[in-house]
Amino acid sequence: MGKVLEGPGMELFNKWGIYTPHHTVISTVDQLESLVHSNRWMRESKMVVKAHEALGSRMKLGLVKIDLDIDGVGKAAKEMLGRDVNGLIISQVIISEMIPHKEEYYLAVTSTREGAQILMAQFGGIEVESNWEKVKRISVEVGDKPSDESLEKLAKDAGFKGDMVEKMKKFASRLFECYDNEDGTYMEINPLTINPADGKLCALDAVILLDNDARFRHPDWNFSFASEFGRAYTEDEKAILEIDSRVKGSVKLIEIPGGEVALLPAGGGASVFYSDAVVNLGGTLANYAEYSGDPPAWAVEALTDKVCSLPGIKHIIVGGAIANFTDVKATFTGIIAAFRKAKSEGKLEGVKIWVRRGGPNEAVGLEFMRRLADEGFDIHVFDRYTPLTDIVKFALKGEGN
């Protein structure tokens, strides 16, 4: 699941006929002059400036400025760009047309186990959280679409009357189409309002989560997903995200500065087991990582190279349960190639490697790993008969090796 920032999120909305304010994203104040010259709305409208980052409570943090002219936009952008917010450096701001309004509404689509829910309320903004029980909703089963009748009833149940029923029905239908066709997991508009200039419903904000593993189906996704950890992605994390977007299976990496134990687990379940075991035994994690779904050896090699490059690590744990279809020999071929490269570059000096795995071609794969000891690697290899997390105990407590 990946979060889309507001600017590209509004572009997705526009693609599906969802009306948003005029907007643009900048990374330097120097860009303003040419943008003002080429965008009439920036010369004729009051504007809003917001930090274009994956941050909550931007208003409370002083990262939203409203009712601005051109000079005010420049001043606000200059104040925000480069600001450090708990380790996250503001690198972009979004400038949007200010839409004067009195009423605010709420509309969202979210995935459920059975399909999806469409949520609607005749109030929006900060009122939604304090009145959550008053938000109305309907369910849509997997593979289905909401009927006009169900959307009309939802709008009426939410308290809309007159022509607002038809407007909300059509807007909700478009939002669901966007969600369904763009592999959404969550889409929220808060607030949704009426633009007094033309009487149309307008989405003043866009909160969008998509299935980032579906990127191969969407060649027009020309945006990067926002980091989910309150900071920008590192260059190595971006490199793995790019690889993950175009391979069969999956490779993942998140760096955790200062840790001594690097993880290279096979599958998300193993990553949780190993992370918990490291923390439980007093160790410090250097990263989150996983490879799963039988990715190609070159992708696993690239992931391993990034893991070996983590600073200050003392252990690398290569572990997993007994695979059903991931070829242990093939994936280990990629890992071994990266280990050899890292060693030749001096990256594994003083680092111990711990391996536990089972699955197709495990005997050959494990034997290849054991042979690395003959090349000077400090490596300890275990098969399926060793309990999954015992290698963490061996590494951190010096037992069993």
C-alpha angles and dihedrals in degrees: 000000000000132000118229117211120238098260098055088035090061089048089056089050091051090051089062097044096264108145117229134169119270107272145168136188124225135184098190133034088231089074093065100079096059092041093053090049093052100037116067093191091063090057096045106035137064109244145213123221121200134172105259097220138107094267132134125216093025091161092055090048092054092248096124121069122180141192094030133162123208094280091047091050091053092049094047093047091049091051094049104039111090094012115144112228108183092320096320112113113212104236101167141028128200118223116200139176111265111238111202109221145158104195125059126193136186130228131168145157120208134178121247134183090262097042124284144324127221113211126197137174136176088226132057145172117054091345092076097071094048093046100038093134089062094057109109123219146179129200126233120197122229110282094015132104127217114263122234088244094055092047092048091051090048091053092048092046088052089057103258118144140187118358090350089075092061092043093051092044093055094042092050090049091054092048091052091049089053091047094047098045098040095052092250126182096182135005124176134179112196113187109023112177146164117265104226090207094068107002093243126137110252130195107225093184139024126209108180133173118183136183097260091194087068093065092109088067093055114058090173093063093108094161133092120237116246120250114259093211103071094260139075119273115262119240091255091050090050090050092054092045089055092050091046090055094060108035137081109254121010143284121187136183135178119170122222110195118226100022125131101201117071119197129212102172128172104236138357093271092056090048090058093047093050095043091052092046093051093049093043091056093049098259126138122234120230095190152345114244142153142171119201145150094053099289118192118275092246092058092050088047090054091049092048091050090057092047091051089052094059108120122245098009121153100180137034115197116201105187147148145147124260106302122225099205110349106113106235093197094050096047092043088053088062093045093049092049090053092046090054092048092048092048091051088054093050095247098126099053107142093000120132119210121211122192132189121163146139135187142083111358091001095144093058093041094050091047090054088052093050091053089063087077087069088058093056100266118143093228133156118193128196133178135219092288093069112085111257100250099032091098088065089056090047091052100044100032100033093236129143099008 
